[in-house]
């Protein structure tokens, strides 16, 4: 297996490289920050051998001498059959000074005054900027806007939001990681129907029983309408993971069936990857 996509995230300190890497990680890229440039070819080889086909790497711009030159390392990676893409993040001096002041962090070139350090770094990175496929000025971009731009540019067909639908039983406690919780104990409990008691919500007789109830259909209509409204807004806000918990008394019948139904609905959205976990089905 080879690395299909390698994005080198570089640019001026304070221009947003850390936020950019977090966005790449949400898209499923294997990410490394502050990598010594000399290790780039070896990392690409190790990643390919380990099954990672998409990498986003932010090399340490302060390195030199034994830590290697980034341009040389990129050329070496290219000779190994990978085609690195360079994303260069830039910003105005005013924006960078403001960001360093707000975070109270030192510039990597700490031996100089801030404005001089920014100028020195800009000069040193000019050759890399010249060969970058994309140069983005982040001066007026918020962290959220930068994440959106990365998703629009690099996501391709990768789902933007991973949704986990968890069925559970209230008698065993709420899932700790739930973002949304639906309580479906208002529905009649199949447990009290003798021929359904030993079955689960994955079995057709239980599904048929619940599907005949008008309350089931009404609940699904309202839940789907709400999720249709919420999910695009979660994606716009940069949310990468969403856990929807559906609870009944024991977590074997009603919640399991409705988790499956919501999964079927959510899978129609190409922006989502969806999985179901039936936490208490075997209790």
C-alpha positions in Angstrom: 0.0 0.0 0.0 1.3 3.5 -0.8 0.4 6.9 0.6 -2.3 8.3 -1.6 -2.2 11.8 -0.3 0.5 13.7 1.6 -0.3 17.3 2.6 2.6 19.4 4.0 1.1 22.1 6.3 3.5 24.9 6.7 3.6 28.7 6.9 4.2 31.4 9.4 4.1 30.7 13.1 0.7 31.9 14.4 -1.0 31.5 11.0 -3.1 28.5 12.1 -1.1 25.3 11.5 -2.3 23.6 14.7 -5.9 24.3 13.9 -5.4 23.1 10.4 -3.9 19.8 11.6 -6.9 19.3 13.9 -9.2 19.8 10.8 -7.2 17.2 8.8 -7.4 14.8 11.7 -11.2 15.1 11.7 -11.2 14.2 7.9 -9.4 11.0 8.7 -5.8 12.0 7.9 -3.0 10.6 10.0 -1.4 13.8 11.4 2.0 14.7 12.9 3.0 18.1 14.2 6.5 19.6 14.5 8.2 16.8 12.6 11.9 17.2 12.0 12.1 17.5 8.2 14.8 14.9 7.9 12.3 12.3 9.2 9.7 13.0 6.5 10.7 10.2 4.0 10.9 7.6 6.8 7.5 8.6 8.2 5.9 8.3 4.7 7.4 4.8 4.3 6.3 3.8 7.8 2.8 5.2 7.2 2.4 3.3 4.0 3.6 0.0 5.6 1.1 0.6 8.5 -1.9 1.1 6.1 -2.2 4.9 6.3 -3.0 6.3 2.9 -3.5 10.0 3.8 -1.1 12.1 5.8 -1.0 15.7 7.0 2.3 16.8 8.4 3.4 20.1 9.9 7.2 20.1 9.9 9.1 22.1 12.5 10.0 25.3 10.7 12.8 26.0 13.3 14.9 23.1 12.3 18.2 23.2 10.4 21.5 21.4 10.3 21.1 17.8 11.5 17.3 18.2 11.6 17.3 18.6 7.8 16.0 21.0 5.2 12.3 20.7 4.4 12.7 21.3 0.6 15.2 18.5 0.4 13.0 16.1 2.5 10.0 16.9 0.3 12.1 16.1 -2.8 13.2 12.8 -1.2 9.5 11.9 -0.4 8.6 12.6 -4.0 11.3 10.3 -5.3 9.7 7.5 -3.2 6.6 7.7 -5.3 4.6 10.1 -3.1 3.4 13.5 -4.5 3.4 16.0 -1.6 1.0 18.9 -1.7 2.1 22.0 0.2 -0.5 24.1 2.0 1.1 27.4 3.1 -0.7 29.4 5.7 0.2 33.1 5.7 -1.1 36.1 7.6 -0.3 39.8 7.9 2.1 41.1 10.5 -0.7 42.9 12.3 -2.7 39.6 12.6 0.3 37.6 13.8 1.3 40.2 16.4 -2.3 40.3 17.7 -2.4 36.5 18.0 0.9 36.2 19.8 -0.2 38.9 22.1 -3.6 37.2 22.8 -2.0 33.8 23.5 1.0 35.2 25.3 3.2 32.7 23.5 6.7 33.3 22.4 7.6 33.3 18.7 9.8 30.3 17.8 12.5 32.7 16.9 12.5 34.0 20.5 15.9 35.7 20.3 14.5 38.6 18.3 11.7 41.2 18.8 8.4 39.9 17.6 8.1 42.0 14.4 11.7 41.1 13.5 11.1 37.4 14.2 8.1 37.5 11.9 10.1 39.2 9.2 12.9 36.7 9.5 10.6 33.7 9.4 8.8 35.1 6.4 12.1 35.6 4.5 13.3 32.1 5.4 10.0 30.4 4.3 9.8 32.4 1.0 11.2 29.6 -1.2 8.7 27.1 0.3 5.9 29.6 -0.2 6.8 29.9 -3.9 6.4 26.2 -4.5 3.2 25.8 -2.5 0.1 24.5 -4.3 -2.1 26.5 -2.1 -1.4 29.8 -0.2 -4.1 30.9 2.2 -4.1 34.2 4.1 -5.7 33.4 7.4 -5.6 37.0 8.7 -9.4 37.3 8.6 -10.2 33.7 9.2 -11.5 32.3 12.4 -10.5 28.8 13.5 -13.9 27.5 12.4 -13.7 29.2 9.0 -10.3 27.6 8.5 -11.6 24.2 9.4 -14.5 24.6 6.9 -12.1 25.6 4.1 -9.9 22.6 4.7 -13.0 20.3 4.7 -14.2 21.9 1.5 -10.8 21.6 -0.2 -9.5 18.2 1.1 -12.5 16.2 2.2 -13.4 14.9 -1.3 -16.0 12.2 -0.5 -14.9 11.7 3.1 -17.8 12.0 5.5 -17.7 15.2 7.5 -19.5 14.0 10.6 -19.3 10.6 12.3 -22.6 9.6 14.0 -22.9 6.9 16.5 -26.4 5.8 17.4 -26.4 4.1 20.8 -29.3 2.0 22.2 -29.3 1.6 25.9 -31.4 0.7 29.0 -32.1 3.4 31.6 -31.8 0.7 34.3 -28.1 0.5 33.5 -27.5 4.3 33.3 -27.1 6.9 30.6 -24.2 6.7 28.1 -21.6 9.1 29.3 -20.6 10.4 25.8 -24.2 11.1 24.6 -24.7 14.4 22.8 -28.4 13.9 22.3 -30.8 11.5 24.2 -34.2 10.2 23.2 -36.3 8.6 25.8 -38.6 6.1 24.1 -40.1 4.6 27.2 -43.5 6.2 26.2 -44.0 3.3 23.8 -45.6 0.0 24.9 -42.9 -2.4 26.0 -42.6 -5.6 24.0 -41.2 -7.3 27.0 -44.7 -7.7 28.4 -45.8 -9.6 25.2 -45.0 -13.2 25.9 -44.0 -14.2 22.4 -41.7 -11.1 22.1 -40.0 -11.1 25.6 -37.0 -13.2 24.6 -36.5 -11.5 21.3 -34.8 -8.1 20.6 -35.4 -5.1 18.5 -33.4 -6.7 15.8 -36.0 -9.4 15.3 -38.8 -8.9 12.8 -41.7 -9.7 15.1 -40.6 -6.9 17.5 -40.2 -4.5 14.6 -43.6 -5.4 13.2 -45.1 -4.9 16.7 -43.6 -1.4 17.1 -44.2 -0.4 13.5 -47.9 -0.9 13.9 -48.0 1.7 16.7 -48.9 5.2 15.5 -46.7 6.6 18.2 -43.7 4.9 16.7 -44.3 6.5 13.3 -44.9 9.9 14.8 -41.8 9.8 16.9 -39.6 8.8 13.8 -41.1 11.7 11.8 -40.3 14.2 14.5 -36.9 12.8 15.2 -35.9 12.8 11.5 -37.2 16.3 11.0 -35.1 17.5 14.0 -32.0 15.7 12.8 -32.5 17.1 9.3 -32.4 20.6 10.9 -29.5 20.0 13.3 -27.0 18.0 11.3 -26.1 20.6 8.7 -25.6 23.1 11.5 -23.4 20.7 13.4 -21.3 20.3 10.3 -21.1 24.0 9.8 -19.9 24.5 13.3 -17.1 22.0 12.7 -18.4 19.1 14.8 -16.7 15.9 13.8 -18.5 13.3 16.1 -22.1 13.1 17.2 -23.5 10.4 19.6 -27.2 10.0 19.6 -28.5 7.8 22.5 -31.9 6.1 22.4 -33.1 4.7 25.7 -35.8 2.3 26.9 -36.1 0.4 30.1 -33.9 -2.5 29.5 -32.2 -1.6 26.2 -33.3 -4.7 24.3 -36.5 -3.9 22.4 -37.7 -0.4 21.7 -34.4 1.4 21.7 -32.7 -1.2 19.6 -35.4 -1.1 16.9 -35.5 2.7 16.8 -31.7 2.9 16.7 -31.8 0.7 13.5 -34.5 2.9 12.0 -32.6 6.1 12.7 -29.4 4.6 11.3 -31.3 3.8 8.0 -32.4 7.4 7.8 -29.0 8.9 8.6 -27.2 6.7 6.1 -29.0 8.5 3.3 -26.8 11.5 4.0 -23.5 11.2 2.1 -21.9 13.7 4.5 -22.2 11.2 7.4 -20.6 8.0 8.5 -23.0 6.1 10.7 -22.6 3.2 13.1 -25.0 1.6 15.7 -24.0 0.3 19.1 -26.6 -1.7 21.1 -25.0 -1.3 24.5 -27.4 -3.4 26.6 -28.9 -5.8 24.1 -27.3 -8.9 25.7 -28.0 -8.0 29.4 
